[in-house]
């Protein structure tokens, strides 16, 4: 039977805490499914983990809800893992959450209530505060969102997490997004529909440490900016115009000094400084343009966003649900954007 809701969980080196997280997630999902008469599945997407997370996920016990495990052929990044989960989710509605335990499974009833009872199409979690983070990180986040929303067609909520639920029509709209350079939070906001923020406080990581260091966050920020905002181009143009205006004023002042007061123009230092400023500005603008051109090149090449190495489905035993036989299906070497050979998928060619 096709599930009503798929819970997509990307994994990257989460083997240590996965069994306890799975028990919490399955318990919350099964309890809500029984209370509402829903069919729910969990879709674990292993993004090229090196600690055996994929094998561990494939062997997790089936605790009242079906389990899919999609193991990618290498580490493609979280955005690709989210897309793989969306492609392979069999449910009409889709929920996304991280597998490190910081997104509490106990919030699942809240999200389902907002979707089923109140009719919201997208309910997304927003951090209540960032007081536990470093001041430099908080400042970086504020600047990032100001740039991201500067001149953007749709506003992307600040401090929003990937932890969210999408109604069937919102999930269908997100599946129609063809781009390969993806920023999930931006795409979820861009589709529109009725959206609501849900305040939450992330739980501390029980095991391991985050893989998102400053350089990876900076790369994701550039991906988001070049995908959803013209701010870098506009700021580069503004910077160039400001520099040209200052140069014009300085040139006029030099002429006035020479003609009216006879002050000679210092030669070598002014030339060197001028060349350095102009050369650095040109390189800066070229770098910004290069980022956009790189995204265009990636879209033109149209390479698959991910490749699937293994695909496993563990069903709830027939005696537990009374309608579905216990099964275990596997298809290997699938391609992102193509239909798995065994399991139903909405992945588009």
Secondary structure as GFF3:
##gff-version 3
##sequence-region A 1 349
A	DSSP	beta_strand	5	11	.	.	.	ID=ss1
A	DSSP	alpha_helix	15	36	.	.	.	ID=ss2
A	DSSP	beta_strand	40	46	.	.	.	ID=ss3
A	DSSP	alpha_helix	53	58	.	.	.	ID=ss4
A	DSSP	beta_strand	66	72	.	.	.	ID=ss5
A	DSSP	alpha_helix	78	88	.	.	.	ID=ss6
A	DSSP	beta_strand	93	98	.	.	.	ID=ss7
A	DSSP	three_ten_helix	105	107	.	.	.	ID=ss8
A	DSSP	alpha_helix	108	116	.	.	.	ID=ss9
A	DSSP	beta_strand	122	127	.	.	.	ID=ss10
A	DSSP	alpha_helix	135	149	.	.	.	ID=ss11
A	DSSP	beta_strand	160	166	.	.	.	ID=ss12
A	DSSP	alpha_helix	168	175	.	.	.	ID=ss13
A	DSSP	alpha_helix	184	190	.	.	.	ID=ss14
A	DSSP	beta_strand	195	200	.	.	.	ID=ss15
A	DSSP	alpha_helix	214	228	.	.	.	ID=ss16
A	DSSP	alpha_helix	231	256	.	.	.	ID=ss17
A	DSSP	pi_helix	257	261	.	.	.	ID=ss18
A	DSSP	alpha_helix	268	301	.	.	.	ID=ss19
A	DSSP	beta_strand	307	314	.	.	.	ID=ss20
A	DSSP	alpha_helix	318	321	.	.	.	ID=ss21
A	DSSP	beta_strand	328	330	.	.	.	ID=ss22
A	DSSP	beta_strand	334	335	.	.	.	ID=ss23
###
